[in-house]
Amino acid sequence: MSPVDPSSPAELANYRFLFEGLIEQSVAGIYLLQNDKLIYVNDAFAKMCGTSRENLSGKSLAAVAPPDQREELLRQYARRLRGESPENTFIVRIKRPDEETLRAIEIHGRLISYRGEPAVIGVGIDATSRLLRHQELEDSKARLRELLTYIQQIRDEERLDISMELHDAVGGMLSALRFDLIGISKKIGKLTPLQENRDARVQLGELEDTAEQAMQLVQDTIKVVRQISEDLHPSALPHLGIAEAIKNDLKKFEARYGIKSEFHSTEVPLGFPDETVRDLYRIFQEGLNNVAKHAQATKVTVSITHADQRFVLGLEDDGVGMAGQEPQPGKYGLSSMRERVRRYGGTLDIASGPQGGIRLTVGIPLLGQNPGAPPGAASGR
């Protein structure tokens, strides 16, 4: 049997028959553009456009293009003829007569030579369902972000309310109780039982000891309540700025965990509203809490600077680091931190530090008010 010549007219006819069958049966829309006209479209492409092949074949691209996308489509076609590839996938939005909503057709094209002249052959894919699902997903993400923002605001307000209640109401009651106990102790000290009444002297001594122990317990409770109140909403934050609040927290952090700390701050000429300062402080708190719980560090360094019209908060430790793993969004309070940063158009980066450990960097565009320490703040511990 002699070999088949693929270039013979008979074989070329067979190939043409084969490819025409494939194109006609394709579920993807296929078109051929030449000299600014649609030379060919298959049934699938015509159906996507909500019309017939006869209404498209031989028509100019300008005539069939949606009016609001005509110029862009012509630019895309011209780029294809020059052999350039569009930077992004192009979506044509078509209003079909039988539908209320717009159809999204994803267009792909390639430059070829057809009958000795340049042409563009392409595929149209109905991306309506995919884009709708994508939009629904984006809408869900937006609603989740709004919910997270609302929860954070409620939490911050509750922290402030609890802090004030502890400081003003509970702290006030404990202070009053302490003064009452001091008065009772003084009255006990003035009692002078008869010399021969030994049991009364013993009981008075025990009562005085109990009063002193109660005073000490109340004093310790007052300190704990004040510390809880300060942790919930630091008194330095609204009055002295985030720099002083950070310095105070780092001193307590050293005393509590035995982890050394450094704080560096440069003068920041512009700043933020109270809400933004509070969010930055909460990010710092979450980062410092992660160092205490996960880092196994011996030192933490915190910095406040400004660069490229951005306020930059940095926190770096010398602990075990991420061990080659990327931080998961749901861990270490990252979702909360990223959401706080996102609402101000900022950035949050987490990377391995130069000496190991983790480096957290938060950047927020400066807005015109001072978010940091008062003017003239310097580096400190």
C-alpha positions, 0 to 999 in steps of 0.5 A: 500500500503506497503512503498517503500524501498529506498535501494531496487535494484529496487529503486536504479535502479530508482535513478540511471536512474533519476540521469543519466538523469539529468547528461546527460541533464545538460548544465554544464560539469560533470566529474569523476576522479579516479586513475588519469583517467577520468572515466566519462564525459558528453556530455556538458563537452566534448563539452566544450573541443571541442572533443568527450566523447570517446576521454576523457573517460578513458584517464589520466588527464596528457594526456588530460590536456593543456601542460602549465597547466598540472602540476598545474592541477595534483597538484589541483587533488592531493589536492582534494584527500587529502581533501584540497580545492584550495584557488582559482577557477581554470580556464583551458584554452582550444584551441578548433579546431573550434575556434581561441581563447582559451576557459576558463573552470571554474573547481569545484571538490569534493572528494567522494568515488566511488566503495570503492575508492577515486574519484573527481567528478566535474563540468566544467562551460564555463566562457569564456564570463564572463571572456571576459566581466570582461577583457573588464571592466578592460580594460575600467577601465584602459583607464578611469584611463589613461584619468583621469591621462591625465586630471589631468596632463593637469589641473596641467599644465594649473594651472601652466601656468595661475599662471605664467601668472597672476604673471608675465604678469597681475601682471606686468601690474598692478604694472606698472599701480600703478606706473603710478597712483602714478606719476599722483597723485604726479603731481596733488599735485604739481598743484596750481590753483589761490587762487580765482579759487575755482572751480579749487581747488575743481576739483583738490581735487576730482581728487586727491581723485580719483587717490588715490582710483584708486591706492588703487583699483589697490593695492587690485587687485594686492593682489588678483591676487597674491593670485589666483596665489599662490592658483593655484601653491604655490611658496613655493612648488618647492623651499621649499618643501611640508611641507612649502607649507602646513604650508603657506596654513594652515595659510591662511586657519585659516585666511579665515575660522576661523578653527584652524590648527596644522601641525606636520612634521618629517624629511623624509629621502627619497623623490619623483620627482616634479610630485609626490610632486605636486600630494601629495599637490593636495590631501592635498588641496582637503582634506582641501577644503572638511574640509572647505565645509563639515566638520563643524569643529573647528580644522584640524590637518595635519601631514607628517611622514614616517613609514615602508618605506612609506611617510604618509600624514595625515589630520584629522578634528573634524567635523561632520564626515560621520554620519555612511555612507561610502564615495561615490567614486564620492564625495569630489574629492575622485576619483581624490585623489585615482587616484593620489595615485594609480599611485604611488602604494600608499594607501588612507584611509578614516575613522572616527577619534577617536574624531569624524570627518574624518581622511584621510591617504595617504601612498606612498612608498618612492623612494629615494628623499625628498618629504617633508620639507628640512632636519631638518623640525620640528613640527609647526603651 
